[in-house]
Every structure is written in C-alpha cells, then in structure tokens.
Amino acid sequence: MADWLHKLGLGLKKSSSKISDGLNDIFNKQKPDSQTLEELEELLLTSDLGYQAASRLIKDFSNQKLDKNADIKTIKDILAADIENIFSPCEAPLEIKKPKDSPFVILMIGVNGAGKTTTIGKIAAQLKDKYKISFIAGDTFRAAAVEQLEEWGKRCHIRVHKGINGCDAASLCFDGLKTAIQEQDDIVFIDTAGRLQNKVGLMDELTKITKVIKKIIPDAPHATLLTLDATTGQNALEQIKIFKQAADVSGLIITKLDGSSKGGIIVAMAQEYALPVYYIGVGEKIDDLQPFKAHDFAQSLLETNA
C-alpha cells in the first residue's frame, strides 16, 4: 500500500504541483477573504475541476469561517476533505459476480488511444490466478488492437477469440461468448472500437454488440467500463456523455494520470456524473493500475501527505 501511495503521489505530481503552487501563491500573499476566494475558484477551474465542482468547493470553503491566520496546510487539509466528499460516492470495487451458467461479461468501451486494450490486459493479469478468463478482440478495424490483445493473452495464458480484419464485431462477440460458455470461462473481456469521428456509427455498433450479448446471456454485459485518458482534460466529460448515450456505462477507468497535469478532471467527473471509478492508472506496469480510493487521491492531489 505504501508503495502504491508513493506511485500515486509521483503520478499526480504534474497535477498536484499546479494546484499546490497555486494555493501557495494565493494564500501566502494574503489571508482568506473574498478576493482570495475568486482567485481560488479560478485556480480550481484552470486545474480542470470543472465549474460545478469548483463552485461547490468554494461554497464549502467559504462556510468554514476560517481563522484569518490559517496556514497553508490547514487550507489544503480543508480542500482535500471537501474533494474527498465529492469523490466518496465514486469509490467502489469492481465486483465479479459470476452467474451460475455463464461467464461474467465485461464490455470495455472508450475512444481509440484511451488505453482500453492495455487496461484489459492489466486487469486480467491481476485476476488470472483466481478466475478463468478469455478475451474477445471486438475492435476489428484496428489490427494493432488485436495484436496487442494477443500479446496480453500470451503473457497471461489467456485465450483470445478474434476474426479477420474488418469483420462484423457483433457476430464475433456472438461466437466468442458461445465458446466462452462451452469452455466454462469465469470472465470474458470484450474489447471494442472507439471511433468518435462518427458518433452515430459508434452508437449503432455498441447497441448491436449489446443486443447480441443479451441473446447469448440475457443479463449481460454485467459491467460496461468506460476507459478515459486523463490527458484529454475537460473533453473526458463529453466522452462520458456520448458513451452513456450509446451504452449503459456502469463505471470508469482513468488512465495516463502520470502524463497529465489534468488530474483534477476526476473531481469534475465525480461531481457531474457520480459514476464509480473502478481503477486509476499512473504508469505502464501491471501494478500501476489500482482501485480508486477517494481519500488517497484527494490527499495526493492536494499534496497534504507530501
């Protein structure tokens, strides 16, 4: 746990430094007053926390009736606690509840480049000793995605169901799920394409895949996980909106936090959508993807444990 907290702190350094340095600039020059509240709100907005979350935090902060001599640590502690309150509804484990006669189906969605395929591999690597797992390579338009999934399959000794390049993804999922049932798999991960250039096509394909899944397993997919790249900042909110229209998103996975100064976007996501955040990623290694913990993230984002 200590190792992960260290990695999280390092991974969020670009985001936390921006916020922490901004707080130092604001409150080391003057005491909390109406002027500092305006500057604080501007800092939160430019740190990608979003209007709704920033407004809520400013309201909560102003209600604290802070002592005029409050030091910077006290101010960071208060903000971290308020951010944790926003996060708390989003902290939830990904529970694998295998149905009696079929696998637990996880549908992975997200734009190309967000890290879906890598995320599938990392989660599967963490679960493979406990469950029998298979992959379905449903991103049939990108040969690289299929090859990447196959590489994870080789590394983790997991079967990959694939088709020819450009084949119908829904039909591939149909065959792959039938095989998974015959093989008595515990979990099936379905990778999908994420072409946002044509929103209608994206929605139609995801709708078609979901209908096919339900023909085989009526209560599936049991989890629909949207993978988001933290470096996209506010654009991630639009992605959530679009994918929620196309599929029943049950939770989020946030990747590439280590390469971004936009880690505050998770606060905006939590405030505006309150979807479970199952995992966050701060690096390339398997154990650099870990379950989201509201307290740890808030503390690291404000550098209160630095």
Helices and strands as residue ranges (DSSP letters): H 2-11, H 13-29, H 34-46, H 51-62, H 72-87, G 88-90, E 104-109, H 116-127, E 133-138, H 143-156, E 159-161, H 169-182, E 187-192, H 199-216, E 223-229, G 230-232, H 235-246, E 251-255, G 257-259, H 265-273, E 277-281, G 286-288, E 289-291, H 294-301
